[in-house]
Amino acid sequence: NAGVTQTPKFRVLKTGQSMTLLCAQDMNHEYMYWYRQDPGMGLRLIHYSVGEGTTAKGEVPDGYNVSRLKKQNFLLGLESAAPSQTSVYFCASSLSGRLETQYFGPGTRLLVL
Amino acid sequence: LAKTTQPISMDSYEGQEVNITCSHNNIATNDYITWYQQFPSQGPRFIIQGYKTKVTNEVASLFIPADRKSSTLSLPRVSLSDTAVYYCLVGERTGTASKLTFGTGTRLQVTL
């Protein structure tokens, strides 16, 4: 039981490049989330999903897209990376509610040059 | 714009009780209050959750007043390993809905 895993752990992009961050959970959770955390700051919700095939915008969705084609996976895409998207990205999942215990992945460090 | 705020940092000696308060004066009526702990280079980890009054588990207590506009995480007898950043998580009212909002985080430093 790996919990929540994220791929990759670290990535460097040039401005304008695209990439996809993968989050996978093996706990059969319905809800999944993508957050970003900037140095010295808290976590801000980018997008979330309440079940397979559904997605919704969070607090800071601009510049990101997501997909939840399979229940266990939640993908975060950057179509055209910008330096302002340099951050640590965390994925999380919860069983069946937004404020139930969220289980977080180890994070993906993204540097956009 | 209402924010969920916490003190930026706190210092404590090992063995002391530490109380960290989160102010969330725009909390949604039906949402729980959850606290997380985060170590460097790791994702946050669940500590405790409550709706009102007092909740206690094996690692912490959570105190929530009747108006639910704040909450206090209490860590009894902290040790060096409790040095971390602590976040509250609430649902903030936005019209008829609510949005997940993490607090600003409190960096706790425990020393001998």
Interface residues (C-beta under 8 A of the other chain):
Chain A: V4 Y33 Y35 M41 G42 L43 R44 L45 Y48 G58 E59 F90 A92 R98 L99 T101 Q102 Y103 F104 G105 P106 G107
Chain B: D31 Y32 T34 Y36 S41 Q42 G43 P44 R45 F46 Q49 Y87 L89 V90 G91 K99 L100 T101 F102 G103 T104 G105
